[in-house]
């Protein structure tokens, strides 16, 4: 058997420790499949004294991950630190400049610097692999980059953040408030102490930017994504959606047309019984619409030590076998400039929830505003208030319309004084 492939791992948190677990348990199996032993020979982390459940005394320790990336003690640099800036960016750049293949789980780094790093890898003729950066243990990157190489992709979308999916699932199943479920998610370790990155939609946006580049052969452009999180989703919205035959999910959606690309992250009403709607809890799901292969969906655990470490190890085995492919499916110099599509009517329409003052003319006034903005109503549900003069719940579903028209209409409705609180709106995807 060939000489071992020596890994330098920067970052020994959840995923780094998971990689240690995997190689400790399946090292012999990995060696058979890779054609050579794979071993960690050097590491870097913030705290050398921390107990990680493994004996690290025989490994070379580097306080500086950039020094590790350049070290002659390693063949492959594995970046598991996270973050779109230094030290992750500096370390990955140093490794590539030194001619060392890189495996990373860092979606933020790729979303902001992916095209530049891919070009550097191409120039050096080495791999930049990042399966673990999107959807944890789901092999979506290799599927899109390799298995679907003969297809033209028109749309990619999915549930890309397990924290948000867990919160929305628990709200629907147990009738609990957003704040209550978020607190539980934090206690269970599914959400950070500051959950903004997850619930604000930014984590999903980073992953969507990577999928968009893979799907359409364009430079990564996270700045072009319209982002809306789940903070404003209420238990009433969850219940209303259920009564109308929908579930609410946070989706990342990218669509290509002759006019350009549309990327968006937002809460979405999806039909009950559809595969995405049935993806609950901390699971992720990605759907890809292709011309020859048709529609594919991959579902699985989108985070966690062992699923993510599994994806990292898959990338390492590719390098051990000598498999070299362009990071984003085509040579970096051939990635097209990103062109944003003009704003178009949203095909699925919108769900709108209003809390109306129960007084004559309120519904008529709202209907007139919608008509003025050329928004057609598909259905209306109104719940009478408990007593005369109180606040009434009013829900409607629209036909397709421009997002700008919807926002303008809601702004007018709010200013006209017919609503007791800010109107809430959620897109509907018919899938």
N, C-alpha and C positions, 0 to 999 in steps of 0.2 A: 504494500500500500504506500502511496505517496507520502511525502512529509506533511506534517500537520499544518493546518491553516491557523495562524496565530492571531487572536483578536485582542484589540485594545478597546475597552468599554469605558466610555465617559458617562457617568451617571448611574448610581446604584440605588435608585429609588424603587418604585413599584415594578416598573418594567425591567430594569436592570437586574433586580433580585429574581424576577421571574425567569430571566434568561439563565441565571446561575442554576435555578431549580431545574430547568429543562435539560441543560447539558449534564447536570449531575445524574438525572434519571435516565436520559436517553442518549448519552454520549456515544455508546457503541452503535446504536441504531442510526444515529446521524452520520457517523463515520462510514457505515456501509452505504448509506444512500448518497453521501457526498463524494464517495470515492477516496476520502482521506480523513484523518482525524481532524476535528474542530475543537480548539481549546482556547480559553481565555488566558492570556499570559500577562496582561497589564490592565490596570484600572485607574480611574480617577473619580473622586467624589468629594463632597464638601467636608465630610466627617469621617476620618480614618478609624476612629474608635468605635463607631456605631456597630452594633451586632446585627448582622444581616443573615444569620443562620447558616453561614458557610465559612470555611477556613480560607482566608485570603492571604495568609502569611507567606505563601510561596509565590504570590503574584507581585509583579513590579508595581509599586504605587507612585502615582504622579499627582502632585498637588495642582499642577497646571494642565488642564486638558489639551491646550495647544501643544505643549511639550509632548504629551502622549501621542497626539495626532502625527507628530513628526518622527516619533521614535523608531529606531531600527529593530526594536523588540517585537513589532507587530507587522502583520500583513494587511489587516483590514481594520479600519477605524469604525466603531459602532457608537453613534451619538444618541444618547438617551437623556440628555439634560433638559431639553425643551427651551422655548423662547425664540423670538425672531431676531435677536441681536446677539452680542457677545455674552458669554464665551462660546456659545454654540456655533455662531456664524464664523467666528475666527478659527475655531478648531476644525470645522468641516472644510473650510477654505484651505487651511494649512495641510490637512490630510490629502486633499485633491492635488494641491500644488506639489506635494511630495510624491505623487504617483500612487497613493494608496486608495483602493476602493473604499467607499463609504456606505454604510447602512444607517439609516436614521428613522426614528418614529416621529420626527418633529414637523407637525403640519404647519405651525406658525412660520418656521424658517422657510419651508418650501412655498407657502402662500405668498411670502414677501420677496423671496430671493431665488425661487426655483429655477427660473430661466437662466440666470447668471451662473448658478452652480452647475446646472446641466451642461452649459457651454464649456465650463472649465473641465468637467469630467470628460466630455467628448474630446477636447483638445489633448487630454492626457491619455485617451483611449482606455478609460477605466469606468467602473460601474458607480452609479449613484442610485441606490435602491431605497425605496421608502414605502413598502407595502403596509407597514404598521402605522403609517401616518393617517390613514383613512379607515374608519370602521373596524379597528382592532384586529380580530382574528379572521375577518371576512376577506378572502383573496380578491378584492375588487380591482386593485391596481393591475395585477397580472392578467386578470380576465380582460380588462379593457385594453391594456397595452399589447397583449400577446394573442389571447384566444380570439379576440374580436378584430384582429388586424385587417381582415378582409371585408369589414363592414363600414358603412357610413352611419354614424350615430346622429340621431336627430334630437334626442332628449335624454338627460340623465337626472334622476331625482331620488330623494330618499330621506329616511330618518337617520341622521348622522350623529346625534348626540343622545347618549343613554340617559343622562341626568334629566333632560327635558321630557323624554319619553316616559321615564319612571314617574315623574310628577303628574303628567297629564293622565297616565294610566290609573294611578292611585286616586286622583280626583274623580275620574269617571266610575271606577269600580266601588269606591268606598264613600263617595259623596262628601269628601273633605275639601277644605279650602286650599288655595294655592300656598298660603303662608304655612299652614299646618303640615302639608306634605313636604314642602321645601325643608322645613326644620328636621323632619324625619330623614330626608335624603342626606342632609348634612351629618346627622348622627350616625348613619350607616356608612358614611364615607363615599356616597355617590355624588355629593356636591361639596364644593370647597366652602371654607368659612366665608369668603367673598365669592358668591356664585355668579357674578355678573357675566363672566366670560362664557359660561354655559347658557344661562337662562336668557341672556341678552342676544343670543344667536351668533356670537362671534366665533365660537368654536366650530359651529356648523359651517359658517362662511369660509373659514380656512380650508376645511375639507372639501367644500364645494368647489373652491377655486382650483384645487388640484384635479378633481374629477373633470372639470370643464376643460382644462388643458389637455388631459388625456383623451377626452371625447372628441374634441374639435380641432386639435393640433394647433392651438394658439398659445401665446405667452400667458403665463399665470397672471391674473389681474383681480386680486381680492378687493381692490378699491372700487371696482365697478359693480359690486354686489349691493343690491338694496336689502338692508337687514332690519328685521323686526323680531324681537324676542317674544317670550310667552308671559312676561310679567303682567300684562293687562288681561289675560284670559281668566274669566271668572267661573265659579261653579255653575252659575246660571247659564253661561255660554255652553259649558259642557253638557248640561241637561237639555238645553234647547237643541243642540246639535243631535243628541241622542234621539229625541222625539222626532226629528226630521229625517232620521236614517243615516246620520253621519257620526264619525268620531273626529276629534281635534288632534292633529299631530303637528309638530314643528318639522317642516320640510325644507330642504335645500333643493332648488330647482334650477336647472340650466337648459335652455332651449336654443337651438341654432336655426337660422333661416338665411335666405339669400340676403337679408338686410343686415345681418349681424347676429350677435349673441345676447341673450337675456339671462341674467343671473339674479336670483332672489332667494331670500331666507325669510320665512314667516310662518305663523300658525296657519293651519289649513284644515278645512272641513273635507274629509275624504269619506266615500261611501262605505258603510258597514259591509263586511263580507269581502272587501277587496284585500289582497294580500298585505298591502301596506297598513291598512286599518287594523289587521289582525296581528301586527307586530307590536307587542306590548312590553311593558317593564323596561329593563335596561338594554333590550335588544336593539340592534340597528337593522336597516334594510335598505338596499340600493337597487333601483330599477333602471335598466338601460334599454332604450328603444333603438333598434337597429334595422337596417333595410333587409339584410339577408338572414341573419340569425333570429330576427323577430325580437320579441320582448323577453328580457331576462331579468330575474330578481334573485339577489343573494341576500340571505338573512343570517344573522348570528350575533355573537357577543361583540359589541363595539368597543369594549374597553376591558380593563382588568389585567392583572399581572401575567397570567398564563396565556390567555388568547392573544394579547399583544406580543408577548415574547415569542409565541409560535410564529407570528408573521415576521418578526425580526429574524428568526432562525431560518425561515424559508428563503429570505433574501441572502443570508450568509451562505446557505447551501448552493444557491445559484452561482455565487462567486467561486466557491470551492470547485464546482463542476466546470468552470470556465464559461458560463453563460453570460454574455455581454449584450445588453440591449440599450438603446437610447432611453434616458430616464422617462421622457414623456411620449414615447412611442415613435418619434421621428427625431432625427438629429436636431440639436438645439438651434442650429443656424437656420433650420427650415420651419421652426415654429412661426406661425403667422402673427402679425400684429393684432392685438385684440381690437375688435370693432363692436361697439355696443349697438344693439338693435334699437330702433326708435320705439317709444312707448306705444304699446298696442292694447287693444281691448282684451281684458282678461276673459278667456274663453269660458271659465267655469262660473263666472258671476261672483256675487258677494253675499255673505250673511251679514245683516246689520241688526244690532240690538239697541233699542232706545227705551229710556224710562220717561214716559210722557206725563206731563201734567194733565189730569183728566178734566179738560174743559172743551167747550164747543169749538170746532174749527181746527183743532190741533192736527188731526190726521189729514185733513184736506190740505192744510198748509204744507205739510211734509210731502204729500203727493205732488203738489205743485212744484216744489223745489226740485224733486227728482225729475219731473217732466222737463223743467227748464234746463236741466243738465243732460237731457236726453238719456236718462236711465230708466230702463223698462223693468217693471216689477213682475217676478214670476209667481210669488206667493207671499201671503201675509198671515201672521198669527198675532192676535191681540188678546191679552188676558185682562179681564175687568178688574179694577181695583177692589180691595176689600170693602171700602166704603166710598161714598160719593165724594168727589173732589180730591181724592188721594192720587197717588202716582200709579200709572198703568204700564205694564210691560208690553212692548210692541216689537215684534220681530218681523223682518222681511228678507226675502231672497230675491236677488236681482238676476236678470239675464246679463250676458257679457257686456262689459263697459270698461272704459278707461279708468285706471287708478286715479288719474288726475281729476276726472269728473266726479268720482266718488268722494274724493277728499274735499273738493270744492262744495259739493252738496252737503256733506256732513258739517263743514264749517258754517255754512249758511243756516242749517237747522239749529246748530248750537247757538248761534248769534240771535236767532229769532225768538228765543225764550220759551220754546215749547217743550224743552227737555230739562229734566232735573239733574242730569249728570252728563258727562262726556259720552257721545255715541261710540259704540264699539263695532268694529267691522273686521271680518275675517274672510279671506279668499276661500273659494270652493274649487277643488280640483276633482274633475269627473274621472280622471285616470283612464 
